[in-house]
Amino acid sequence: MNKSFDKKALRERLLQERLHLEDRLARADALQDIMRIWLVGRPDTVIGAYWPIKGEFDPLPALHRWKEDGELLDEPQRRRIGLPVVNKVHKTLTFHAWYPGCPMEEDAYGIPKPKDTEMLVPTLLFVPCVGYGPGGYRLGYGGGFYDRTLASLQPRPFTVGLGFTNGFIDDFEPEEHDLPLDAILNDNGVVWPVGRG
């Protein structure tokens, strides 16, 4: 069955499910822990993430902890977190430095973004998933921002999808232009790559 025609309906169903998860706080706590453990040993010092909307998992507490942990290493590291800023003309994202309390403003879509902070180039990028399927494929919001951004970033960052367990679609069929993520984490652990982590 060709799923391209019903992606919109699937996206809407998953968004509604996510917004009404009764145990979302418990799932979010579990995913915070999984994310923090997964980051241990990663060499990255600049990580791109996102400001959570529409019931998305919030990666920023775990990333702030990762940033602080870098200062406690035997050889302290300056770790940086970047949040996306939308380029409406090219429909791509750039990442600008974020830290708790940093000045923010709304972008053209009403999503908070860092205001007047420096641009960063992440080597690891956490991406929100509306849904995801076998092989590391992600269902996003349908705007194509991440696909275009990843196509333009050199070198391409390691990409990690974040989502809740209910977002898994076992019969998800990617389209030709879809690129798999390098890893996917959910509140049960590492979903992709299978058998690692």
Buried (B, 14 or more C-beta within 10 A) or exposed (E): EEBEEEBEEBBEEBBEBBEEBEEBEEBBEBBBEBBBBBBEEEEBBBBBBBBBEEBBBBBBBBBBBBBEBBEEEEEEBEBBBBBBBBBEEEEBBBBBBBEEEBEBEEBEEEBBBBEEBEEBBBBBBBBBBBBBBBBBBBBBEEEEBBBBBBEEBEEBBBBBBBBBBBBBBEEBBBEEEBBBBBBBBBBEBBBBBEEEE
